[in-house]
Amino acid sequence: MKTLKEFKKGQMQDAEFVKEYEAIQPEMDVIRAIVDARTSQNLTQKELAERTGINQADISKLENGTRNPSVNLLKRLAEGMGMALKIEFVPKQKI
């Protein structure tokens, strides 16, 4: 049985897969940042909800990718974790 890493490596040989993978990367980066920030502070979704006034179910939807956050929502999450929100544009890397 292949590992996830091995499977991804094989899929990355397919140009169509690479195109779709790269298309969702910004959303995946946002999700990863939210989860990493929350877990680095040992906060549960419920605790973050209490700090921010955002429903726990909505935080869950953000973290599982079924809801896209607004900038205002991201700012509320950051504030609830004692963090600042930083969004930046960076040059594309050539592969």
Backbone as XML, in Angstrom:
<?xml version="1.0"?>
<chain id="A" units="angstrom">
  <residue number="1" name="MET">
    <atom name="N" x="0.834" y="-1.177" z="0.000"/>
    <atom name="CA" x="0.000" y="0.000" z="0.000"/>
    <atom name="C" x="0.884" y="1.247" z="0.000"/>
  </residue>
  <residue number="2" name="LYS">
    <atom name="N" x="0.520" y="2.225" z="-0.825"/>
    <atom name="CA" x="1.285" y="3.467" z="-0.922"/>
    <atom name="C" x="0.978" y="4.386" z="0.251"/>
  </residue>
  <residue number="3" name="THR">
    <atom name="N" x="1.993" y="5.154" z="0.624"/>
    <atom name="CA" x="1.764" y="6.200" z="1.613"/>
    <atom name="C" x="1.148" y="7.393" z="0.890"/>
  </residue>
  <residue number="4" name="LEU">
    <atom name="N" x="0.605" y="8.333" z="1.663"/>
    <atom name="CA" x="0.031" y="9.539" z="1.071"/>
    <atom name="C" x="1.101" y="10.316" z="0.302"/>
  </residue>
  <residue number="5" name="LYS">
    <atom name="N" x="2.293" y="10.363" z="0.848"/>
    <atom name="CA" x="3.398" y="11.072" z="0.188"/>
    <atom name="C" x="3.729" y="10.434" z="-1.166"/>
  </residue>
  <residue number="6" name="GLU">
    <atom name="N" x="3.768" y="9.112" z="-1.209"/>
    <atom name="CA" x="4.040" y="8.406" z="-2.460"/>
    <atom name="C" x="2.916" y="8.616" z="-3.473"/>
  </residue>
  <residue number="7" name="PHE">
    <atom name="N" x="1.672" y="8.591" z="-2.991"/>
    <atom name="CA" x="0.527" y="8.798" z="-3.864"/>
    <atom name="C" x="0.572" y="10.200" z="-4.470"/>
  </residue>
  <residue number="8" name="LYS">
    <atom name="N" x="0.840" y="11.194" z="-3.614"/>
    <atom name="CA" x="0.918" y="12.585" z="-4.093"/>
    <atom name="C" x="2.028" y="12.732" z="-5.127"/>
  </residue>
  <residue number="9" name="LYS">
    <atom name="N" x="3.160" y="12.134" z="-4.872"/>
    <atom name="CA" x="4.278" y="12.215" z="-5.818"/>
    <atom name="C" x="3.867" y="11.679" z="-7.184"/>
  </residue>
  <residue number="10" name="GLY">
    <atom name="N" x="3.161" y="10.578" z="-7.193"/>
    <atom name="CA" x="2.682" y="10.015" z="-8.452"/>
    <atom name="C" x="1.670" y="10.917" z="-9.131"/>
  </residue>
  <residue number="11" name="GLN">
    <atom name="N" x="0.747" y="11.472" z="-8.360"/>
    <atom name="CA" x="-0.271" y="12.348" z="-8.916"/>
    <atom name="C" x="0.336" y="13.634" z="-9.482"/>
  </residue>
  <residue number="12" name="MET">
    <atom name="N" x="1.422" y="14.079" z="-8.885"/>
    <atom name="CA" x="2.064" y="15.321" z="-9.334"/>
    <atom name="C" x="2.724" y="15.164" z="-10.708"/>
  </residue>
  <residue number="13" name="GLN">
    <atom name="N" x="2.708" y="13.969" z="-11.261"/>
    <atom name="CA" x="3.199" y="13.745" z="-12.619"/>
    <atom name="C" x="2.124" y="14.089" z="-13.656"/>
  </residue>
  <residue number="14" name="ASP">
    <atom name="N" x="0.891" y="14.227" z="-13.196"/>
    <atom name="CA" x="-0.251" y="14.527" z="-14.065"/>
    <atom name="C" x="-0.465" y="16.043" z="-14.095"/>
  </residue>
  <residue number="15" name="ALA">
    <atom name="N" x="-0.317" y="16.645" z="-15.269"/>
    <atom name="CA" x="-0.405" y="18.103" z="-15.416"/>
    <atom name="C" x="-1.761" y="18.645" z="-14.956"/>
  </residue>
  <residue number="16" name="GLU">
    <atom name="N" x="-2.831" y="17.930" z="-15.231"/>
    <atom name="CA" x="-4.167" y="18.379" z="-14.821"/>
    <atom name="C" x="-4.300" y="18.368" z="-13.300"/>
  </residue>
  <residue number="17" name="PHE">
    <atom name="N" x="-3.745" y="17.338" z="-12.659"/>
    <atom name="CA" x="-3.764" y="17.268" z="-11.199"/>
    <atom name="C" x="-2.974" y="18.431" z="-10.615"/>
  </residue>
  <residue number="18" name="VAL">
    <atom name="N" x="-1.799" y="18.701" z="-11.171"/>
    <atom name="CA" x="-0.950" y="19.798" z="-10.683"/>
    <atom name="C" x="-1.699" y="21.122" z="-10.788"/>
  </residue>
  <residue number="19" name="LYS">
    <atom name="N" x="-2.379" y="21.330" z="-11.894"/>
    <atom name="CA" x="-3.134" y="22.565" z="-12.104"/>
    <atom name="C" x="-4.204" y="22.730" z="-11.017"/>
  </residue>
  <residue number="20" name="GLU">
    <atom name="N" x="-4.963" y="21.683" z="-10.754"/>
    <atom name="CA" x="-6.009" y="21.741" z="-9.735"/>
    <atom name="C" x="-5.419" y="21.863" z="-8.327"/>
  </residue>
  <residue number="21" name="TYR">
    <atom name="N" x="-4.338" y="21.161" z="-8.070"/>
    <atom name="CA" x="-3.675" y="21.209" z="-6.762"/>
    <atom name="C" x="-3.206" y="22.624" z="-6.473"/>
  </residue>
  <residue number="22" name="GLU">
    <atom name="N" x="-2.588" y="23.250" z="-7.451"/>
    <atom name="CA" x="-2.102" y="24.619" z="-7.276"/>
    <atom name="C" x="-3.253" y="25.608" z="-7.134"/>
  </residue>
  <residue number="23" name="ALA">
    <atom name="N" x="-4.375" y="25.335" z="-7.783"/>
    <atom name="CA" x="-5.526" y="26.230" z="-7.713"/>
    <atom name="C" x="-6.114" y="26.296" z="-6.302"/>
  </residue>
  <residue number="24" name="ILE">
    <atom name="N" x="-6.077" y="25.191" z="-5.568"/>
    <atom name="CA" x="-6.659" y="25.189" z="-4.221"/>
    <atom name="C" x="-5.628" y="25.506" z="-3.131"/>
  </residue>
  <residue number="25" name="GLN">
    <atom name="N" x="-4.383" y="25.677" z="-3.511"/>
    <atom name="CA" x="-3.340" y="25.885" z="-2.520"/>
    <atom name="C" x="-3.573" y="27.092" z="-1.615"/>
  </residue>
  <residue number="26" name="PRO">
    <atom name="N" x="-4.017" y="28.257" z="-2.126"/>
    <atom name="CA" x="-4.257" y="29.378" z="-1.203"/>
    <atom name="C" x="-5.290" y="29.054" z="-0.123"/>
  </residue>
  <residue number="27" name="GLU">
    <atom name="N" x="-6.372" y="28.380" z="-0.495"/>
    <atom name="CA" x="-7.375" y="28.005" z="0.495"/>
    <atom name="C" x="-6.797" y="27.032" z="1.519"/>
  </residue>
  <residue number="28" name="MET">
    <atom name="N" x="-6.009" y="26.085" z="1.040"/>
    <atom name="CA" x="-5.401" y="25.121" z="1.950"/>
    <atom name="C" x="-4.417" y="25.810" z="2.903"/>
  </residue>
  <residue number="29" name="ASP">
    <atom name="N" x="-3.703" y="26.817" z="2.416"/>
    <atom name="CA" x="-2.775" y="27.565" z="3.273"/>
    <atom name="C" x="-3.522" y="28.303" z="4.382"/>
  </residue>
  <residue number="30" name="VAL">
    <atom name="N" x="-4.684" y="28.876" z="4.048"/>
    <atom name="CA" x="-5.488" y="29.580" z="5.050"/>
    <atom name="C" x="-5.992" y="28.591" z="6.096"/>
  </residue>
  <residue number="31" name="ILE">
    <atom name="N" x="-6.507" y="27.459" z="5.642"/>
    <atom name="CA" x="-6.999" y="26.438" z="6.569"/>
    <atom name="C" x="-5.874" y="25.983" z="7.497"/>
  </residue>
  <residue number="32" name="ARG">
    <atom name="N" x="-4.727" y="25.687" z="6.911"/>
    <atom name="CA" x="-3.582" y="25.221" z="7.708"/>
    <atom name="C" x="-3.169" y="26.281" z="8.731"/>
  </residue>
  <residue number="33" name="ALA">
    <atom name="N" x="-3.170" y="27.562" z="8.325"/>
    <atom name="CA" x="-2.782" y="28.643" z="9.233"/>
    <atom name="C" x="-3.747" y="28.756" z="10.404"/>
  </residue>
  <residue number="34" name="ILE">
    <atom name="N" x="-5.050" y="28.628" z="10.134"/>
    <atom name="CA" x="-6.046" y="28.711" z="11.204"/>
    <atom name="C" x="-5.859" y="27.563" z="12.192"/>
  </residue>
  <residue number="35" name="VAL">
    <atom name="N" x="-5.760" y="26.356" z="11.671"/>
    <atom name="CA" x="-5.615" y="25.176" z="12.542"/>
    <atom name="C" x="-4.308" y="25.237" z="13.324"/>
  </residue>
  <residue number="36" name="ASP">
    <atom name="N" x="-3.214" y="25.584" z="12.642"/>
    <atom name="CA" x="-1.912" y="25.658" z="13.327"/>
    <atom name="C" x="-1.914" y="26.713" z="14.433"/>
  </residue>
  <residue number="37" name="ALA">
    <atom name="N" x="-2.495" y="27.877" z="14.153"/>
    <atom name="CA" x="-2.541" y="28.940" z="15.163"/>
    <atom name="C" x="-3.360" y="28.501" z="16.366"/>
  </residue>
  <residue number="38" name="ARG">
    <atom name="N" x="-4.511" y="27.892" z="16.106"/>
    <atom name="CA" x="-5.384" y="27.452" z="17.198"/>
    <atom name="C" x="-4.728" y="26.359" z="18.031"/>
  </residue>
  <residue number="39" name="THR">
    <atom name="N" x="-4.180" y="25.356" z="17.355"/>
    <atom name="CA" x="-3.597" y="24.228" z="18.098"/>
    <atom name="C" x="-2.290" y="24.609" z="18.787"/>
  </residue>
  <residue number="40" name="SER">
    <atom name="N" x="-1.564" y="25.591" z="18.250"/>
    <atom name="CA" x="-0.321" y="26.023" z="18.909"/>
    <atom name="C" x="-0.602" y="26.640" z="20.274"/>
  </residue>
  <residue number="41" name="GLN">
    <atom name="N" x="-1.829" y="27.096" z="20.450"/>
    <atom name="CA" x="-2.235" y="27.674" z="21.737"/>
    <atom name="C" x="-3.065" y="26.690" z="22.560"/>
  </residue>
  <residue number="42" name="ASN">
    <atom name="N" x="-3.100" y="25.457" z="22.098"/>
    <atom name="CA" x="-3.868" y="24.406" z="22.777"/>
    <atom name="C" x="-5.328" y="24.802" z="22.985"/>
  </residue>
  <residue number="43" name="LEU">
    <atom name="N" x="-5.893" y="25.478" z="21.983"/>
    <atom name="CA" x="-7.292" y="25.879" z="22.044"/>
    <atom name="C" x="-8.160" y="24.873" z="21.292"/>
  </residue>
  <residue number="44" name="THR">
    <atom name="N" x="-9.298" y="24.571" z="21.854"/>
    <atom name="CA" x="-10.282" y="23.790" z="21.115"/>
    <atom name="C" x="-11.080" y="24.753" z="20.246"/>
  </residue>
  <residue number="45" name="GLN">
    <atom name="N" x="-11.819" y="24.198" z="19.318"/>
    <atom name="CA" x="-12.704" y="25.038" z="18.509"/>
    <atom name="C" x="-13.711" y="25.752" z="19.412"/>
  </residue>
  <residue number="46" name="LYS">
    <atom name="N" x="-14.194" y="25.060" z="20.407"/>
    <atom name="CA" x="-15.173" y="25.650" z="21.328"/>
    <atom name="C" x="-14.569" y="26.833" z="22.081"/>
  </residue>
  <residue number="47" name="GLU">
    <atom name="N" x="-13.340" y="26.680" z="22.558"/>
    <atom name="CA" x="-12.689" y="27.776" z="23.274"/>
    <atom name="C" x="-12.465" y="28.981" z="22.364"/>
  </residue>
  <residue number="48" name="LEU">
    <atom name="N" x="-12.060" y="28.713" z="21.116"/>
    <atom name="CA" x="-11.871" y="29.804" z="20.166"/>
    <atom name="C" x="-13.201" y="30.482" z="19.868"/>
  </residue>
  <residue number="49" name="ALA">
    <atom name="N" x="-14.256" y="29.703" z="19.769"/>
    <atom name="CA" x="-15.589" y="30.261" z="19.538"/>
    <atom name="C" x="-15.985" y="31.196" z="20.680"/>
  </residue>
  <residue number="50" name="GLU">
    <atom name="N" x="-15.714" y="30.780" z="21.906"/>
    <atom name="CA" x="-16.045" y="31.613" z="23.069"/>
    <atom name="C" x="-15.255" y="32.919" z="23.057"/>
  </residue>
  <residue number="51" name="ARG">
    <atom name="N" x="-14.003" y="32.866" z="22.632"/>
    <atom name="CA" x="-13.164" y="34.066" z="22.587"/>
    <atom name="C" x="-13.558" y="35.040" z="21.487"/>
  </residue>
  <residue number="52" name="THR">
    <atom name="N" x="-14.090" y="34.503" z="20.397"/>
    <atom name="CA" x="-14.338" y="35.327" z="19.210"/>
    <atom name="C" x="-15.800" y="35.658" z="18.970"/>
  </residue>
  <residue number="53" name="GLY">
    <atom name="N" x="-16.697" y="34.894" z="19.588"/>
    <atom name="CA" x="-18.112" y="35.073" z="19.314"/>
    <atom name="C" x="-18.540" y="34.443" z="18.002"/>
  </residue>
  <residue number="54" name="ILE">
    <atom name="N" x="-17.671" y="33.641" z="17.413"/>
    <atom name="CA" x="-17.977" y="32.917" z="16.179"/>
    <atom name="C" x="-18.467" y="31.532" z="16.586"/>
  </residue>
  <residue number="55" name="ASN">
    <atom name="N" x="-19.543" y="31.072" z="15.987"/>
    <atom name="CA" x="-20.062" y="29.746" z="16.322"/>
    <atom name="C" x="-19.000" y="28.673" z="16.111"/>
  </residue>
  <residue number="56" name="GLN">
    <atom name="N" x="-18.949" y="27.698" z="17.011"/>
    <atom name="CA" x="-18.008" y="26.592" z="16.884"/>
    <atom name="C" x="-18.240" y="25.850" z="15.575"/>
  </residue>
  <residue number="57" name="ALA">
    <atom name="N" x="-19.491" y="25.710" z="15.169"/>
    <atom name="CA" x="-19.789" y="25.019" z="13.911"/>
    <atom name="C" x="-19.191" y="25.768" z="12.726"/>
  </residue>
  <residue number="58" name="ASP">
    <atom name="N" x="-19.193" y="27.097" z="12.779"/>
    <atom name="CA" x="-18.595" y="27.887" z="11.700"/>
    <atom name="C" x="-17.072" y="27.740" z="11.683"/>
  </residue>
  <residue number="59" name="ILE">
    <atom name="N" x="-16.462" y="27.658" z="12.852"/>
    <atom name="CA" x="-15.012" y="27.429" z="12.917"/>
    <atom name="C" x="-14.694" y="26.066" z="12.326"/>
  </residue>
  <residue number="60" name="SER">
    <atom name="N" x="-15.510" y="25.072" z="12.642"/>
    <atom name="CA" x="-15.319" y="23.741" z="12.071"/>
    <atom name="C" x="-15.417" y="23.784" z="10.547"/>
  </residue>
  <residue number="61" name="LYS">
    <atom name="N" x="-16.407" y="24.507" z="10.025"/>
    <atom name="CA" x="-16.559" y="24.627" z="8.576"/>
    <atom name="C" x="-15.353" y="25.301" z="7.937"/>
  </residue>
  <residue number="62" name="LEU">
    <atom name="N" x="-14.810" y="26.309" z="8.601"/>
    <atom name="CA" x="-13.603" y="26.964" z="8.088"/>
    <atom name="C" x="-12.445" y="25.978" z="8.029"/>
  </residue>
  <residue number="63" name="GLU">
    <atom name="N" x="-12.291" y="25.213" z="9.103"/>
    <atom name="CA" x="-11.159" y="24.298" z="9.201"/>
    <atom name="C" x="-11.291" y="23.089" z="8.288"/>
  </residue>
  <residue number="64" name="ASN">
    <atom name="N" x="-12.511" y="22.709" z="7.918"/>
    <atom name="CA" x="-12.627" y="21.563" z="7.009"/>
    <atom name="C" x="-12.835" y="21.993" z="5.566"/>
  </residue>
  <residue number="65" name="GLY">
    <atom name="N" x="-12.800" y="23.303" z="5.324"/>
    <atom name="CA" x="-12.818" y="23.802" z="3.961"/>
    <atom name="C" x="-14.177" y="23.937" z="3.315"/>
  </residue>
  <residue number="66" name="THR">
    <atom name="N" x="-15.246" y="23.852" z="4.102"/>
    <atom name="CA" x="-16.578" y="23.994" z="3.510"/>
    <atom name="C" x="-17.106" y="25.420" z="3.602"/>
  </residue>
  <residue number="67" name="ARG">
    <atom name="N" x="-16.318" y="26.309" z="4.172"/>
    <atom name="CA" x="-16.683" y="27.723" z="4.236"/>
    <atom name="C" x="-15.433" y="28.558" z="4.007"/>
  </residue>
  <residue number="68" name="ASN">
    <atom name="N" x="-15.564" y="29.580" z="3.178"/>
    <atom name="CA" x="-14.453" y="30.502" z="2.931"/>
    <atom name="C" x="-14.615" y="31.719" z="3.826"/>
  </residue>
  <residue number="69" name="PRO">
    <atom name="N" x="-13.563" y="32.075" z="4.557"/>
    <atom name="CA" x="-13.666" y="33.194" z="5.491"/>
    <atom name="C" x="-13.511" y="34.546" z="4.795"/>
  </residue>
  <residue number="70" name="SER">
    <atom name="N" x="-14.175" y="35.534" z="5.347"/>
    <atom name="CA" x="-13.944" y="36.912" z="4.913"/>
    <atom name="C" x="-12.707" y="37.431" z="5.653"/>
  </residue>
  <residue number="71" name="VAL">
    <atom name="N" x="-12.193" y="38.547" z="5.202"/>
    <atom name="CA" x="-11.057" y="39.159" z="5.889"/>
    <atom name="C" x="-11.470" y="39.552" z="7.302"/>
  </residue>
  <residue number="72" name="ASN">
    <atom name="N" x="-12.681" y="40.066" z="7.467"/>
    <atom name="CA" x="-13.152" y="40.440" z="8.806"/>
    <atom name="C" x="-13.211" y="39.238" z="9.737"/>
  </residue>
  <residue number="73" name="LEU">
    <atom name="N" x="-13.640" y="38.100" z="9.223"/>
    <atom name="CA" x="-13.690" y="36.895" z="10.041"/>
    <atom name="C" x="-12.283" y="36.447" z="10.429"/>
  </residue>
  <residue number="74" name="LEU">
    <atom name="N" x="-11.359" y="36.522" z="9.490"/>
    <atom name="CA" x="-9.965" y="36.181" z="9.799"/>
    <atom name="C" x="-9.396" y="37.111" z="10.866"/>
  </residue>
  <residue number="75" name="LYS">
    <atom name="N" x="-9.741" y="38.393" z="10.795"/>
    <atom name="CA" x="-9.282" y="39.347" z="11.811"/>
    <atom name="C" x="-9.848" y="39.002" z="13.178"/>
  </residue>
  <residue number="76" name="ARG">
    <atom name="N" x="-11.114" y="38.602" z="13.236"/>
    <atom name="CA" x="-11.717" y="38.205" z="14.512"/>
    <atom name="C" x="-11.029" y="36.968" z="15.082"/>
  </residue>
  <residue number="77" name="LEU">
    <atom name="N" x="-10.724" y="36.003" z="14.216"/>
    <atom name="CA" x="-10.011" y="34.808" z="14.677"/>
    <atom name="C" x="-8.634" y="35.174" z="15.220"/>
  </residue>
  <residue number="78" name="ALA">
    <atom name="N" x="-7.914" y="36.000" z="14.474"/>
    <atom name="CA" x="-6.579" y="36.417" z="14.914"/>
    <atom name="C" x="-6.658" y="37.134" z="16.262"/>
  </residue>
  <residue number="79" name="GLU">
    <atom name="N" x="-7.580" y="38.058" z="16.376"/>
    <atom name="CA" x="-7.747" y="38.801" z="17.629"/>
    <atom name="C" x="-8.056" y="37.857" z="18.787"/>
  </residue>
  <residue number="80" name="GLY">
    <atom name="N" x="-8.901" y="36.878" z="18.549"/>
    <atom name="CA" x="-9.262" y="35.918" z="19.587"/>
    <atom name="C" x="-8.097" y="35.061" z="20.050"/>
  </residue>
  <residue number="81" name="MET">
    <atom name="N" x="-7.069" y="34.969" z="19.201"/>
    <atom name="CA" x="-5.880" y="34.195" z="19.568"/>
    <atom name="C" x="-4.725" y="35.105" z="19.960"/>
  </residue>
  <residue number="82" name="GLY">
    <atom name="N" x="-5.008" y="36.417" z="20.089"/>
    <atom name="CA" x="-3.957" y="37.363" z="20.472"/>
    <atom name="C" x="-2.919" y="37.536" z="19.380"/>
  </residue>
  <residue number="83" name="MET">
    <atom name="N" x="-3.362" y="37.426" z="18.138"/>
    <atom name="CA" x="-2.454" y="37.516" z="16.999"/>
    <atom name="C" x="-2.897" y="38.636" z="16.072"/>
  </residue>
  <residue number="84" name="ALA">
    <atom name="N" x="-2.006" y="39.005" z="15.171"/>
    <atom name="CA" x="-2.319" y="39.966" z="14.119"/>
    <atom name="C" x="-2.471" y="39.193" z="12.817"/>
  </residue>
  <residue number="85" name="LEU">
    <atom name="N" x="-3.374" y="39.654" z="11.984"/>
    <atom name="CA" x="-3.565" y="39.044" z="10.669"/>
    <atom name="C" x="-2.629" y="39.719" z="9.689"/>
  </residue>
  <residue number="86" name="LYS">
    <atom name="N" x="-1.902" y="38.910" z="8.935"/>
    <atom name="CA" x="-0.990" y="39.428" z="7.915"/>
    <atom name="C" x="-1.293" y="38.696" z="6.615"/>
  </residue>
  <residue number="87" name="ILE">
    <atom name="N" x="-1.667" y="39.454" z="5.603"/>
    <atom name="CA" x="-1.922" y="38.893" z="4.280"/>
    <atom name="C" x="-0.918" y="39.526" z="3.343"/>
  </residue>
  <residue number="88" name="GLU">
    <atom name="N" x="-0.298" y="38.722" z="2.517"/>
    <atom name="CA" x="0.693" y="39.292" z="1.612"/>
    <atom name="C" x="0.635" y="38.642" z="0.242"/>
  </residue>
  <residue number="89" name="PHE">
    <atom name="N" x="1.066" y="39.399" z="-0.738"/>
    <atom name="CA" x="1.215" y="38.896" z="-2.086"/>
    <atom name="C" x="2.701" y="38.619" z="-2.294"/>
  </residue>
  <residue number="90" name="VAL">
    <atom name="N" x="3.017" y="37.455" z="-2.838"/>
    <atom name="CA" x="4.403" y="37.083" z="-3.066"/>
    <atom name="C" x="4.572" y="36.652" z="-4.511"/>
  </residue>
  <residue number="91" name="PRO">
    <atom name="N" x="5.752" y="36.842" z="-5.062"/>
    <atom name="CA" x="5.971" y="36.409" z="-6.447"/>
    <atom name="C" x="5.764" y="34.909" z="-6.583"/>
  </residue>
  <residue number="92" name="LYS">
    <atom name="N" x="5.255" y="34.512" z="-7.740"/>
    <atom name="CA" x="5.089" y="33.088" z="-8.028"/>
    <atom name="C" x="6.460" y="32.456" z="-8.192"/>
  </residue>
  <residue number="93" name="GLN">
    <atom name="N" x="6.557" y="31.220" z="-7.757"/>
    <atom name="CA" x="7.795" y="30.469" z="-7.919"/>
    <atom name="C" x="7.686" y="29.678" z="-9.213"/>
  </residue>
  <residue number="94" name="LYS">
    <atom name="N" x="8.719" y="29.727" z="-10.001"/>
    <atom name="CA" x="8.729" y="28.958" z="-11.247"/>
    <atom name="C" x="9.195" y="27.547" z="-10.942"/>
  </residue>
  <residue number="95" name="ILE">
    <atom name="N" x="8.473" y="26.604" z="-11.528"/>
    <atom name="CA" x="8.806" y="25.186" z="-11.271"/>
    <atom name="C" x="9.578" y="24.638" z="-12.450"/>
  </residue>
</chain>
